[in-house]
Amino acid sequence: MKLYCAMCGRTMFSAAVYIGNEAIGPTCARKHKLMELARIGVGSVKMAPARKKPGRNGDTLDMFEELDQE
Ligand SMILES: [Zn+2]
């Protein structure tokens, strides 16, 4: 599945930021200072989750680690 930048429509490997559900590539994010906005938390601008190792799919279960409640 290809990822397209919502601003310029180009394909990209990974999004840099998200505006709502729209993925924005690193180039546009830099151009429009979206990283800064994401960092301060303006509107619905969010940093994209960092990818640890490219090409690694599958067992990504460590998101849910709040299970030791009594
Ligand atoms: Zn773009």
N, CA, C, O and the ligand as a Tripos MOL2 file, in Angstrom:
@<TRIPOS>MOLECULE
protein
  281   279    71     0     0
PROTEIN
NO_CHARGES

@<TRIPOS>ATOM
      1 N           0.8400   -1.1930    0.0000 N.3       1 MET1
      2 CA          0.0000    0.0000    0.0000 C.3       1 MET1
      3 C           0.8760    1.2440    0.0000 C.2       1 MET1
      4 O           1.7630    1.4170    0.8360 O.2       1 MET1
      5 N           0.5910    2.0920   -0.9640 N.am      2 LYS2
      6 CA          1.3980    3.3000   -1.0730 C.3       2 LYS2
      7 C           0.8120    4.4220   -0.2390 C.2       2 LYS2
      8 O          -0.3950    4.5160   -0.0210 O.2       2 LYS2
      9 N           1.6970    5.2460    0.2040 N.am      3 LEU3
     10 CA          1.3020    6.3680    1.0260 C.3       3 LEU3
     11 C           1.4950    7.6330    0.1950 C.2       3 LEU3
     12 O           2.5580    7.8510   -0.3860 O.2       3 LEU3
     13 N           0.4730    8.4490    0.1470 N.am      4 TYR4
     14 CA          0.5680    9.6790   -0.6310 C.3       4 TYR4
     15 C           0.4980   10.8790    0.2920 C.2       4 TYR4
     16 O          -0.2630   10.9090    1.2590 O.2       4 TYR4
     17 N           1.3080   11.8570   -0.0360 N.am      5 CYS5
     18 CA          1.2520   13.1000    0.7180 C.3       5 CYS5
     19 C          -0.0410   13.8210    0.3830 C.2       5 CYS5
     20 O          -0.3830   13.9900   -0.7870 O.2       5 CYS5
     21 N          -0.7560   14.2430    1.4100 N.am      6 ALA6
     22 CA         -2.0390   14.8970    1.1990 C.3       6 ALA6
     23 C          -1.8590   16.2980    0.6310 C.2       6 ALA6
     24 O          -2.8180   16.8770    0.1200 O.2       6 ALA6
     25 N          -0.6810   16.8450    0.7060 N.am      7 MET7
     26 CA         -0.4740   18.2080    0.2230 C.3       7 MET7
     27 C          -0.0220   18.2440   -1.2280 C.2       7 MET7
     28 O          -0.5590   19.0130   -2.0250 O.2       7 MET7
     29 N           0.9510   17.4260   -1.5770 N.am      8 CYS8
     30 CA          1.4680   17.4920   -2.9390 C.3       8 CYS8
     31 C           1.1010   16.2530   -3.7510 C.2       8 CYS8
     32 O           1.3050   16.2260   -4.9650 O.2       8 CYS8
     33 N           0.5670   15.2400   -3.1000 N.am      9 GLY9
     34 CA          0.1160   14.0570   -3.8220 C.3       9 GLY9
     35 C           1.2270   13.1120   -4.2260 C.2       9 GLY9
     36 O           0.9780   12.1240   -4.9170 O.2       9 GLY9
     37 N           2.4300   13.3940   -3.8120 N.am     10 ARG10
     38 CA          3.5400   12.5190   -4.1510 C.3      10 ARG10
     39 C           3.5810   11.3130   -3.2260 C.2      10 ARG10
     40 O           3.0830   11.3530   -2.1010 O.2      10 ARG10
     41 N           4.1790   10.2480   -3.7200 N.am     11 THR11
     42 CA          4.3220    9.0810   -2.8600 C.3      11 THR11
     43 C           5.4540    9.3190   -1.8670 C.2      11 THR11
     44 O           6.3870   10.0770   -2.1310 O.2      11 THR11
     45 N           5.3500    8.6650   -0.7390 N.am     12 MET12
     46 CA          6.4090    8.8100    0.2630 C.3      12 MET12
     47 C           6.5260    7.5140    1.0310 C.2      12 MET12
     48 O           5.6210    6.6800    1.0060 O.2      12 MET12
     49 N           7.6320    7.3520    1.7060 N.am     13 PHE13
     50 CA          7.8620    6.1270    2.4630 C.3      13 PHE13
     51 C           7.1090    6.1510    3.7810 C.2      13 PHE13
     52 O           6.5000    5.1590    4.1830 O.2      13 PHE13
     53 N           7.1580    7.2850    4.4410 N.am     14 SER14
     54 CA          6.4290    7.3900    5.6880 C.3      14 SER14
     55 C           6.0290    8.8320    5.9010 C.2      14 SER14
     56 O           6.7240    9.7530    5.4740 O.2      14 SER14
     57 N           4.9160    9.0190    6.5580 N.am     15 ALA15
     58 CA          4.4380   10.3590    6.8290 C.3      15 ALA15
     59 C           5.2750   11.0070    7.9150 C.2      15 ALA15
     60 O           5.8050   10.3250    8.7930 O.2      15 ALA15
     61 N           5.3910   12.3100    7.8530 N.am     16 ALA16
     62 CA          6.0870   13.0290    8.9130 C.3      16 ALA16
     63 C           5.0820   13.5050    9.9500 C.2      16 ALA16
     64 O           5.3010   13.3670   11.1530 O.2      16 ALA16
     65 N           3.9800   14.0670    9.4720 N.am     17 VAL17
     66 CA          2.9260   14.4970   10.3810 C.3      17 VAL17
     67 C           1.5750   14.0880    9.8030 C.2      17 VAL17
     68 O           1.4630   13.7490    8.6250 O.2      17 VAL17
     69 N           0.5790   14.1260   10.6340 N.am     18 TYR18
     70 CA         -0.7870   13.9060   10.2000 C.3      18 TYR18
     71 C          -1.6160   15.1310   10.5450 C.2      18 TYR18
     72 O          -1.4820   15.7110   11.6220 O.2      18 TYR18
     73 N          -2.4730   15.5110    9.6100 N.am     19 ILE19
     74 CA         -3.5010   16.4920    9.9300 C.3      19 ILE19
     75 C          -4.8110   15.7470    9.8660 C.2      19 ILE19
     76 O          -5.3230   15.4530    8.7850 O.2      19 ILE19
     77 N          -5.3530   15.4410   11.0370 N.am     20 GLY20
     78 CA         -6.4950   14.5410   11.0590 C.3      20 GLY20
     79 C          -6.0470   13.1930   10.5350 C.2      20 GLY20
     80 O          -5.1530   12.5690   11.1060 O.2      20 GLY20
     81 N          -6.6530   12.7450    9.4660 N.am     21 ASN21
     82 CA         -6.2560   11.4610    8.8890 C.3      21 ASN21
     83 C          -5.3790   11.6220    7.6640 C.2      21 ASN21
     84 O          -5.0040   10.6350    7.0290 O.2      21 ASN21
     85 N          -5.0540   12.8410    7.3320 N.am     22 GLU22
     86 CA         -4.2600   13.0880    6.1400 C.3      22 GLU22
     87 C          -2.7780   13.0170    6.4750 C.2      22 GLU22
     88 O          -2.2930   13.7180    7.3630 O.2      22 GLU22
     89 N          -2.0780   12.1730    5.7620 N.am     23 ALA23
     90 CA         -0.6500   12.0260    5.9800 C.3      23 ALA23
     91 C           0.1050   13.0690    5.1630 C.2      23 ALA23
     92 O          -0.1810   13.2710    3.9820 O.2      23 ALA23
     93 N           1.0530   13.7190    5.7890 N.am     24 ILE24
     94 CA          1.8660   14.7280    5.1220 C.3      24 ILE24
     95 C           3.3170   14.2550    5.1170 C.2      24 ILE24
     96 O           3.8490   13.8300    6.1420 O.2      24 ILE24
     97 N           3.9310   14.3360    3.9730 N.am     25 GLY25
     98 CA          5.3110   13.8880    3.8530 C.3      25 GLY25
     99 C           6.2860   14.8560    4.4860 C.2      25 GLY25
    100 O           5.9370   15.9980    4.7840 O.2      25 GLY25
    101 N           7.5060   14.4000    4.6890 N.am     26 PRO26
    102 CA          8.5310   15.2090    5.3500 C.3      26 PRO26
    103 C           8.8360   16.5210    4.6260 C.2      26 PRO26
    104 O           9.0880   17.5450    5.2620 O.2      26 PRO26
    105 N           8.8120   16.4820    3.3130 N.am     27 THR27
    106 CA          9.1450   17.6950    2.5670 C.3      27 THR27
    107 C           8.1160   18.7910    2.8010 C.2      27 THR27
    108 O           8.4650   19.9310    3.1080 O.2      27 THR27
    109 N           6.8620   18.4410    2.6550 N.am     28 CYS28
    110 CA          5.8030   19.4210    2.8670 C.3      28 CYS28
    111 C           5.7260   19.8240    4.3330 C.2      28 CYS28
    112 O           5.4740   20.9850    4.6530 O.2      28 CYS28
    113 N           5.9400   18.8710    5.2090 N.am     29 ALA29
    114 CA          5.8860   19.1650    6.6350 C.3      29 ALA29
    115 C           6.9210   20.2230    6.9880 C.2      29 ALA29
    116 O           6.6620   21.1370    7.7700 O.2      29 ALA29
    117 N           8.1070   20.0740    6.3890 N.am     30 ARG30
    118 CA          9.1680   21.0320    6.6570 C.3      30 ARG30
    119 C           8.8310   22.3810    6.0320 C.2      30 ARG30
    120 O           9.0120   23.4380    6.6370 O.2      30 ARG30
    121 N           8.3360   22.3090    4.8050 N.am     31 LYS31
    122 CA          8.0450   23.5330    4.0680 C.3      31 LYS31
    123 C           6.9990   24.3860    4.7790 C.2      31 LYS31
    124 O           7.0810   25.6140    4.7930 O.2      31 LYS31
    125 N           6.0280   23.7180    5.3610 N.am     32 HIS32
    126 CA          4.9240   24.4430    5.9970 C.3      32 HIS32
    127 C           5.0620   24.4910    7.5100 C.2      32 HIS32
    128 O           4.1180   24.8510    8.2130 O.2      32 HIS32
    129 N           6.2260   24.1310    8.0070 N.am     33 LYS33
    130 CA          6.4820   24.1870    9.4560 C.3      33 LYS33
    131 C           5.4860   23.3520   10.2570 C.2      33 LYS33
    132 O           5.0880   23.7240   11.3610 O.2      33 LYS33
    133 N           5.0980   22.2290    9.6850 N.am     34 LEU34
    134 CA          4.0850   21.4120   10.3550 C.3      34 LEU34
    135 C           4.6550   20.6560   11.5410 C.2      34 LEU34
    136 O           3.9350   20.3290   12.4850 O.2      34 LEU34
    137 N           5.9610   20.3780   11.4890 N.am     35 MET35
    138 CA          6.5740   19.6960   12.6190 C.3      35 MET35
    139 C           6.4460   20.5570   13.8830 C.2      35 MET35
    140 O           6.1560   20.0650   14.9730 O.2      35 MET35
    141 N           6.6720   21.8390   13.6920 N.am     36 GLU36
    142 CA          6.5520   22.7500   14.8320 C.3      36 GLU36
    143 C           5.1240   22.7580   15.3690 C.2      36 GLU36
    144 O           4.8950   22.6910   16.5760 O.2      36 GLU36
    145 N           4.1780   22.8420   14.4490 N.am     37 LEU37
    146 CA          2.7800   22.8580   14.8620 C.3      37 LEU37
    147 C           2.4180   21.5700   15.5830 C.2      37 LEU37
    148 O           1.7010   21.5770   16.5840 O.2      37 LEU37
    149 N           2.9280   20.4670   15.0550 N.am     38 ALA38
    150 CA          2.6340   19.1760   15.6780 C.3      38 ALA38
    151 C           3.2310   19.1220   17.0760 C.2      38 ALA38
    152 O           2.6320   18.5750   18.0020 O.2      38 ALA38
    153 N           4.4260   19.7010   17.2150 N.am     39 ARG39
    154 CA          5.0960   19.6450   18.5070 C.3      39 ARG39
    155 C           4.3250   20.4420   19.5500 C.2      39 ARG39
    156 O           4.1670   19.9970   20.6870 O.2      39 ARG39
    157 N           3.8410   21.6300   19.1590 N.am     40 ILE40
    158 CA          3.0610   22.3990   20.1370 C.3      40 ILE40
    159 C           1.6270   21.9140   20.2270 C.2      40 ILE40
    160 O           0.9170   22.2370   21.1800 O.2      40 ILE40
    161 N           1.2000   21.1440   19.2430 N.am     41 GLY41
    162 CA         -0.1550   20.5990   19.3110 C.3      41 GLY41
    163 C          -1.2080   21.5660   18.8280 C.2      41 GLY41
    164 O          -2.1860   21.8260   19.5290 O.2      41 GLY41
    165 N          -1.0180   22.1020   17.6340 N.am     42 VAL42
    166 CA         -1.9890   23.0260   17.0690 C.3      42 VAL42
    167 C          -3.0630   22.2380   16.3200 C.2      42 VAL42
    168 O          -2.7560   21.4190   15.4540 O.2      42 VAL42
    169 N          -4.3080   22.4930   16.6600 N.am     43 GLY43
    170 CA         -5.4130   21.8610   15.9480 C.3      43 GLY43
    171 C          -5.2860   20.3560   15.9380 C.2      43 GLY43
    172 O          -5.0520   19.7380   16.9770 O.2      43 GLY43
    173 N          -5.4370   19.7690   14.7780 N.am     44 SER44
    174 CA         -5.3640   18.3090   14.6810 C.3      44 SER44
    175 C          -4.0620   17.8640   14.0370 C.2      44 SER44
    176 O          -3.9800   16.7700   13.4790 O.2      44 SER44
    177 N          -3.0430   18.7140   14.1140 N.am     45 VAL45
    178 CA         -1.7410   18.3550   13.5650 C.3      45 VAL45
    179 C          -1.0090   17.4710   14.5600 C.2      45 VAL45
    180 O          -0.8290   17.8390   15.7210 O.2      45 VAL45
    181 N          -0.5940   16.3130   14.1000 N.am     46 LYS46
    182 CA          0.0860   15.3710   14.9960 C.3      46 LYS46
    183 C           1.3330   14.8250   14.3390 C.2      46 LYS46
    184 O           1.4010   14.6750   13.1190 O.2      46 LYS46
    185 N           2.3090   14.5330   15.1620 N.am     47 MET47
    186 CA          3.4910   13.8540   14.6560 C.3      47 MET47
    187 C           3.1030   12.4420   14.2560 C.2      47 MET47
    188 O           2.3280   11.7820   14.9480 O.2      47 MET47
    189 N           3.6360   11.9900   13.1580 N.am     48 ALA48
    190 CA          3.4150   10.5960   12.7820 C.3      48 ALA48
    191 C           4.2040    9.7160   13.7310 C.2      48 ALA48
    192 O           5.2970   10.0870   14.1570 O.2      48 ALA48
    193 N           3.6690    8.5630   14.0630 N.am     49 PRO49
    194 CA          4.4160    7.6500   14.9250 C.3      49 PRO49
    195 C           5.7230    7.2360   14.2620 C.2      49 PRO49
    196 O           5.7430    6.8870   13.0820 O.2      49 PRO49
    197 N           6.7870    7.2730   15.0060 N.am     50 ALA50
    198 CA          8.1020    6.9500   14.4500 C.3      50 ALA50
    199 C           8.1820    5.4810   14.0940 C.2      50 ALA50
    200 O           7.7500    4.6100   14.8490 O.2      50 ALA50
    201 N           8.7370    5.2320   12.9390 N.am     51 ARG51
    202 CA          8.9190    3.8390   12.5330 C.3      51 ARG51
    203 C          10.2810    3.3720   12.9900 C.2      51 ARG51
    204 O          11.2930    4.0150   12.7120 O.2      51 ARG51
    205 N          10.3070    2.2700   13.6840 N.am     52 LYS52
    206 CA         11.5870    1.7950   14.1980 C.3      52 LYS52
    207 C          12.4690    1.2480   13.0850 C.2      52 LYS52
    208 O          13.5300    1.8010   12.7930 O.2      52 LYS52
    209 N          12.0360    0.1860   12.4820 N.am     53 LYS53
    210 CA         12.8140   -0.3850   11.3890 C.3      53 LYS53
    211 C          11.9250   -0.5290   10.1740 C.2      53 LYS53
    212 O          10.8830   -1.1810   10.2440 O.2      53 LYS53
    213 N          12.3120    0.0620    9.0690 N.am     54 PRO54
    214 CA         11.5020   -0.0850    7.8620 C.3      54 PRO54
    215 C          11.4810   -1.5320    7.3870 C.2      54 PRO54
    216 O          12.4710   -2.2530    7.5130 O.2      54 PRO54
    217 N          10.3600   -1.9410    6.8500 N.am     55 GLY55
    218 CA         10.2720   -3.2890    6.3180 C.3      55 GLY55
    219 C           9.9260   -4.3280    7.3650 C.2      55 GLY55
    220 O           9.9870   -5.5290    7.1040 O.2      55 GLY55
    221 N           9.5670   -3.8670    8.5420 N.am     56 ARG56
    222 CA          9.2430   -4.8190    9.5880 C.3      56 ARG56
    223 C           7.7550   -4.7350    9.8950 C.2      56 ARG56
    224 O           7.2890   -3.7740   10.5060 O.2      56 ARG56
    225 N           7.0360   -5.7250    9.4760 N.am     57 ASN57
    226 CA          5.6010   -5.7280    9.7430 C.3      57 ASN57
    227 C           5.2680   -6.8690   10.6800 C.2      57 ASN57
    228 O           6.1240   -7.6870   11.0160 O.2      57 ASN57
    229 N           4.0340   -6.9120   11.0890 N.am     58 GLY58
    230 CA          3.6180   -8.0870   11.8500 C.3      58 GLY58
    231 C           3.4030   -7.8130   13.3080 C.2      58 GLY58
    232 O           2.5130   -7.0420   13.6700 O.2      58 GLY58
    233 N           4.1840   -8.4150   14.1420 N.am     59 ASP59
    234 CA          3.9000   -8.4090   15.5690 C.3      59 ASP59
    235 C           4.1980   -7.0800   16.2220 C.2      59 ASP59
    236 O           5.2640   -6.8760   16.8040 O.2      59 ASP59
    237 N           3.2460   -6.1860   16.1160 N.am     60 THR60
    238 CA          3.4110   -4.9160   16.8000 C.3      60 THR60
    239 C           2.4200   -4.8620   17.9370 C.2      60 THR60
    240 O           1.4140   -4.1560   17.8680 O.2      60 THR60
    241 N           2.7020   -5.5940   18.9590 N.am     61 LEU61
    242 CA          1.7490   -5.7020   20.0550 C.3      61 LEU61
    243 C           2.1220   -4.8600   21.2590 C.2      61 LEU61
    244 O           1.3660   -4.8030   22.2290 O.2      61 LEU61
    245 N           3.2710   -4.2070   21.2150 N.am     62 ASP62
    246 CA          3.6770   -3.4980   22.4240 C.3      62 ASP62
    247 C           2.9780   -2.1520   22.6250 C.2      62 ASP62
    248 O           3.4210   -1.3440   23.4410 O.2      62 ASP62
    249 N           1.9010   -1.9080   21.8970 N.am     63 MET63
    250 CA          1.1440   -0.6860   22.1420 C.3      63 MET63
    251 C           0.2370   -0.8200   23.3550 C.2      63 MET63
    252 O          -0.1200    0.1700   23.9930 O.2      63 MET63
    253 N          -0.1260   -2.0420   23.6580 N.am     64 PHE64
    254 CA         -1.1100   -2.2380   24.7140 C.3      64 PHE64
    255 C          -0.4560   -2.8550   25.9250 C.2      64 PHE64
    256 O          -0.4960   -4.0690   26.1250 O.2      64 PHE64
    257 N           0.1440   -2.0050   26.7260 N.am     65 GLU65
    258 CA          0.8420   -2.5610   27.8720 C.3      65 GLU65
    259 C           0.2470   -2.0990   29.1760 C.2      65 GLU65
    260 O           0.9280   -2.0450   30.2000 O.2      65 GLU65
    261 N          -1.0340   -1.7630   29.1350 N.am     66 GLU66
    262 CA         -1.6510   -1.3130   30.3770 C.3      66 GLU66
    263 C          -2.6020   -2.3530   30.9070 C.2      66 GLU66
    264 O          -3.7520   -2.0470   31.2220 O.2      66 GLU66
    265 N          -2.1390   -3.5640   31.0070 N.am     67 LEU67
    266 CA         -3.0340   -4.6510   31.3630 C.3      67 LEU67
    267 C          -2.8630   -5.1100   32.8100 C.2      67 LEU67
    268 O          -3.6210   -5.9610   33.2760 O.2      67 LEU67
    269 N          -1.8710   -4.5550   33.5370 N.am     68 ASP68
    270 CA         -1.7360   -5.0600   34.9000 C.3      68 ASP68
    271 C          -2.5370   -4.2900   35.9290 C.2      68 ASP68
    272 O          -2.0330   -3.9970   37.0130 O.2      68 ASP68
    273 N          -3.7490   -3.9650   35.6140 N.am     69 GLN69
    274 CA         -4.6270   -3.3900   36.6220 C.3      69 GLN69
    275 C          -5.3200   -4.5000   37.3680 C.2      69 GLN69
    276 O          -5.6610   -5.5400   36.8050 O.2      69 GLN69
    277 N          -5.5220   -4.2570   38.6530 N.am     70 GLU70
    278 CA         -6.2480   -5.2850   39.4210 C.3      70 GLU70
    279 C          -7.7320   -4.9880   39.3710 C.2      70 GLU70
    280 O          -8.5290   -5.7250   39.9500 O.2      70 GLU70
    281 ZN          4.0270   16.6700    0.0400 Zn       71 ZN71
@<TRIPOS>BOND
     1     1     2 1
     2     2     3 1
     3     3     4 2
     4     3     5 am
     5     5     6 1
     6     6     7 1
     7     7     8 2
     8     7     9 am
     9     9    10 1
    10    10    11 1
    11    11    12 2
    12    11    13 am
    13    13    14 1
    14    14    15 1
    15    15    16 2
    16    15    17 am
    17    17    18 1
    18    18    19 1
    19    19    20 2
    20    19    21 am
    21    21    22 1
    22    22    23 1
    23    23    24 2
    24    23    25 am
    25    25    26 1
    26    26    27 1
    27    27    28 2
    28    27    29 am
    29    29    30 1
    30    30    31 1
    31    31    32 2
    32    31    33 am
    33    33    34 1
    34    34    35 1
    35    35    36 2
    36    35    37 am
    37    37    38 1
    38    38    39 1
    39    39    40 2
    40    39    41 am
    41    41    42 1
    42    42    43 1
    43    43    44 2
    44    43    45 am
    45    45    46 1
    46    46    47 1
    47    47    48 2
    48    47    49 am
    49    49    50 1
    50    50    51 1
    51    51    52 2
    52    51    53 am
    53    53    54 1
    54    54    55 1
    55    55    56 2
    56    55    57 am
    57    57    58 1
    58    58    59 1
    59    59    60 2
    60    59    61 am
    61    61    62 1
    62    62    63 1
    63    63    64 2
    64    63    65 am
    65    65    66 1
    66    66    67 1
    67    67    68 2
    68    67    69 am
    69    69    70 1
    70    70    71 1
    71    71    72 2
    72    71    73 am
    73    73    74 1
    74    74    75 1
    75    75    76 2
    76    75    77 am
    77    77    78 1
    78    78    79 1
    79    79    80 2
    80    79    81 am
    81    81    82 1
    82    82    83 1
    83    83    84 2
    84    83    85 am
    85    85    86 1
    86    86    87 1
    87    87    88 2
    88    87    89 am
    89    89    90 1
    90    90    91 1
    91    91    92 2
    92    91    93 am
    93    93    94 1
    94    94    95 1
    95    95    96 2
    96    95    97 am
    97    97    98 1
    98    98    99 1
    99    99   100 2
   100    99   101 am
   101   101   102 1
   102   102   103 1
   103   103   104 2
   104   103   105 am
   105   105   106 1
   106   106   107 1
   107   107   108 2
   108   107   109 am
   109   109   110 1
   110   110   111 1
   111   111   112 2
   112   111   113 am
   113   113   114 1
   114   114   115 1
   115   115   116 2
   116   115   117 am
   117   117   118 1
   118   118   119 1
   119   119   120 2
   120   119   121 am
   121   121   122 1
   122   122   123 1
   123   123   124 2
   124   123   125 am
   125   125   126 1
   126   126   127 1
   127   127   128 2
   128   127   129 am
   129   129   130 1
   130   130   131 1
   131   131   132 2
   132   131   133 am
   133   133   134 1
   134   134   135 1
   135   135   136 2
   136   135   137 am
   137   137   138 1
   138   138   139 1
   139   139   140 2
   140   139   141 am
   141   141   142 1
   142   142   143 1
   143   143   144 2
   144   143   145 am
   145   145   146 1
   146   146   147 1
   147   147   148 2
   148   147   149 am
   149   149   150 1
   150   150   151 1
   151   151   152 2
   152   151   153 am
   153   153   154 1
   154   154   155 1
   155   155   156 2
   156   155   157 am
   157   157   158 1
   158   158   159 1
   159   159   160 2
   160   159   161 am
   161   161   162 1
   162   162   163 1
   163   163   164 2
   164   163   165 am
   165   165   166 1
   166   166   167 1
   167   167   168 2
   168   167   169 am
   169   169   170 1
   170   170   171 1
   171   171   172 2
   172   171   173 am
   173   173   174 1
   174   174   175 1
   175   175   176 2
   176   175   177 am
   177   177   178 1
   178   178   179 1
   179   179   180 2
   180   179   181 am
   181   181   182 1
   182   182   183 1
   183   183   184 2
   184   183   185 am
   185   185   186 1
   186   186   187 1
   187   187   188 2
   188   187   189 am
   189   189   190 1
   190   190   191 1
   191   191   192 2
   192   191   193 am
   193   193   194 1
   194   194   195 1
   195   195   196 2
   196   195   197 am
   197   197   198 1
   198   198   199 1
   199   199   200 2
   200   199   201 am
   201   201   202 1
   202   202   203 1
   203   203   204 2
   204   203   205 am
   205   205   206 1
   206   206   207 1
   207   207   208 2
   208   207   209 am
   209   209   210 1
   210   210   211 1
   211   211   212 2
   212   211   213 am
   213   213   214 1
   214   214   215 1
   215   215   216 2
   216   215   217 am
   217   217   218 1
   218   218   219 1
   219   219   220 2
   220   219   221 am
   221   221   222 1
   222   222   223 1
   223   223   224 2
   224   223   225 am
   225   225   226 1
   226   226   227 1
   227   227   228 2
   228   227   229 am
   229   229   230 1
   230   230   231 1
   231   231   232 2
   232   231   233 am
   233   233   234 1
   234   234   235 1
   235   235   236 2
   236   235   237 am
   237   237   238 1
   238   238   239 1
   239   239   240 2
   240   239   241 am
   241   241   242 1
   242   242   243 1
   243   243   244 2
   244   243   245 am
   245   245   246 1
   246   246   247 1
   247   247   248 2
   248   247   249 am
   249   249   250 1
   250   250   251 1
   251   251   252 2
   252   251   253 am
   253   253   254 1
   254   254   255 1
   255   255   256 2
   256   255   257 am
   257   257   258 1
   258   258   259 1
   259   259   260 2
   260   259   261 am
   261   261   262 1
   262   262   263 1
   263   263   264 2
   264   263   265 am
   265   265   266 1
   266   266   267 1
   267   267   268 2
   268   267   269 am
   269   269   270 1
   270   270   271 1
   271   271   272 2
   272   271   273 am
   273   273   274 1
   274   274   275 1
   275   275   276 2
   276   275   277 am
   277   277   278 1
   278   278   279 1
   279   279   280 2
@<TRIPOS>SUBSTRUCTURE
     1 MET1         2 RESIDUE 1 A MET
     2 LYS2         6 RESIDUE 1 A LYS
     3 LEU3        10 RESIDUE 1 A LEU
     4 TYR4        14 RESIDUE 1 A TYR
     5 CYS5        18 RESIDUE 1 A CYS
     6 ALA6        22 RESIDUE 1 A ALA
     7 MET7        26 RESIDUE 1 A MET
     8 CYS8        30 RESIDUE 1 A CYS
     9 GLY9        34 RESIDUE 1 A GLY
    10 ARG10       38 RESIDUE 1 A ARG
    11 THR11       42 RESIDUE 1 A THR
    12 MET12       46 RESIDUE 1 A MET
    13 PHE13       50 RESIDUE 1 A PHE
    14 SER14       54 RESIDUE 1 A SER
    15 ALA15       58 RESIDUE 1 A ALA
    16 ALA16       62 RESIDUE 1 A ALA
    17 VAL17       66 RESIDUE 1 A VAL
    18 TYR18       70 RESIDUE 1 A TYR
    19 ILE19       74 RESIDUE 1 A ILE
    20 GLY20       78 RESIDUE 1 A GLY
    21 ASN21       82 RESIDUE 1 A ASN
    22 GLU22       86 RESIDUE 1 A GLU
    23 ALA23       90 RESIDUE 1 A ALA
    24 ILE24       94 RESIDUE 1 A ILE
    25 GLY25       98 RESIDUE 1 A GLY
    26 PRO26      102 RESIDUE 1 A PRO
    27 THR27      106 RESIDUE 1 A THR
    28 CYS28      110 RESIDUE 1 A CYS
    29 ALA29      114 RESIDUE 1 A ALA
    30 ARG30      118 RESIDUE 1 A ARG
    31 LYS31      122 RESIDUE 1 A LYS
    32 HIS32      126 RESIDUE 1 A HIS
    33 LYS33      130 RESIDUE 1 A LYS
    34 LEU34      134 RESIDUE 1 A LEU
    35 MET35      138 RESIDUE 1 A MET
    36 GLU36      142 RESIDUE 1 A GLU
    37 LEU37      146 RESIDUE 1 A LEU
    38 ALA38      150 RESIDUE 1 A ALA
    39 ARG39      154 RESIDUE 1 A ARG
    40 ILE40      158 RESIDUE 1 A ILE
    41 GLY41      162 RESIDUE 1 A GLY
    42 VAL42      166 RESIDUE 1 A VAL
    43 GLY43      170 RESIDUE 1 A GLY
    44 SER44      174 RESIDUE 1 A SER
    45 VAL45      178 RESIDUE 1 A VAL
    46 LYS46      182 RESIDUE 1 A LYS
    47 MET47      186 RESIDUE 1 A MET
    48 ALA48      190 RESIDUE 1 A ALA
    49 PRO49      194 RESIDUE 1 A PRO
    50 ALA50      198 RESIDUE 1 A ALA
    51 ARG51      202 RESIDUE 1 A ARG
    52 LYS52      206 RESIDUE 1 A LYS
    53 LYS53      210 RESIDUE 1 A LYS
    54 PRO54      214 RESIDUE 1 A PRO
    55 GLY55      218 RESIDUE 1 A GLY
    56 ARG56      222 RESIDUE 1 A ARG
    57 ASN57      226 RESIDUE 1 A ASN
    58 GLY58      230 RESIDUE 1 A GLY
    59 ASP59      234 RESIDUE 1 A ASP
    60 THR60      238 RESIDUE 1 A THR
    61 LEU61      242 RESIDUE 1 A LEU
    62 ASP62      246 RESIDUE 1 A ASP
    63 MET63      250 RESIDUE 1 A MET
    64 PHE64      254 RESIDUE 1 A PHE
    65 GLU65      258 RESIDUE 1 A GLU
    66 GLU66      262 RESIDUE 1 A GLU
    67 LEU67      266 RESIDUE 1 A LEU
    68 ASP68      270 RESIDUE 1 A ASP
    69 GLN69      274 RESIDUE 1 A GLN
    70 GLU70      278 RESIDUE 1 A GLU
    71 ZN71       281 GROUP 0 **** ****
